Amino acid sequence: MIRNPFIADTAPRRRRSAIPAAIALFAAMLATTASGEELPRSQDTIAAAPVAVLTLNLWHDKGDWPKRRAMIVDEIRRLNPNLIALQEVLQRPGLRNQAEDLAQATGYQVRFVSVDADDAERRYGNAILYKTLGSAQDMRKLEPLNDYRTAAHATLDAMHKGVDFYATHLHNEREGGAIRRRQIASLLDFIDDSQRTGNVIVAGDFNSDADSPELKALAARYRDAYAQAHPDSAADPARSTTLNPAYLPAQRIDHVFYDPKRFELIEARIVLNQPRDGVWASDHFGLFVRLRPIQPPESGRRH
């Protein structure tokens, strides 16, 4: 039988030894409660599970696509992101839509967007891959329309209290900062018109540094995940590049932006940056980011 150390005992020695033990146990319980590490997770904690994001420019069907495809499929399965943004997605006669193909191989749903007609033999654009239920999927052609750029959007209801995820690919010419600035303005208008949850994440190939003048309006509202995780990254472009130096000069142009009022950053790292049997996954590297939704005040979470 276990004695209650706070009830008088006829054995004084046992009482004296039990009281410190009880105090130690009580202190341990308080410490455990404060940390929350050993307690069963509440529904709010489960709802606030991290959101993992991968963005990758596929390089359409260049190089050895079957081998590149196998590498990308393996990495998606290994990372198991909740959300994937894909750029330079191609479909043509003899080549199934690459986003649909990758989605089927890895168990995701897919939203592909393009300026090309739905019944065109060749279509080229962006895509979102996701696993959770969504209530909305839409797109916008970005200004200026003659640059043929798009943004894809999906609202995912089953993640936390919902996530609005956007995927895009901006103008590619180095001297095209003014065009990218217009595209960012168009993208932000799209976000304002379409977002439903306030929990906004934007990912893609921006063809520009995250702190460039043309991305200033975006950076004013949302935070650059990689720079937040690696504050000294600008000093070493070779280590932080998302362009594959085997094909292109080192530069970090693929980004994930998030609302710092709604998410806290867990990690951001470059992936798919090693060849396999002499084959690279793409002329870009992938960017993998994990974010933790910030609990709203009504959840009762203490900070």
Protein Blocks (a to p, Z undefined) as FASTA:
>chain_A
ZZdfkbccfblklmmmmmmmmmmmmmmmmmmmmnommgccdfklmmmgccddddddekla
ghjfklmmmmmmmmmmmnopabdcdehiacdehiacfklmmmmmnopacddddfbdfklm
bdcddddddfbdcfbdcddddddfklopacdddddfkgojbpadddddddfbfklmmmmm
mmmmmmmmmmmmmpmnlpacdeddehiafkbmklmmmmmmpccfklmmmmmlmmmmmlmp
cbdfklpccddfbdcdddfklbccfbdcdehibceehiafbfbdcddddddddddfklop
aZZ
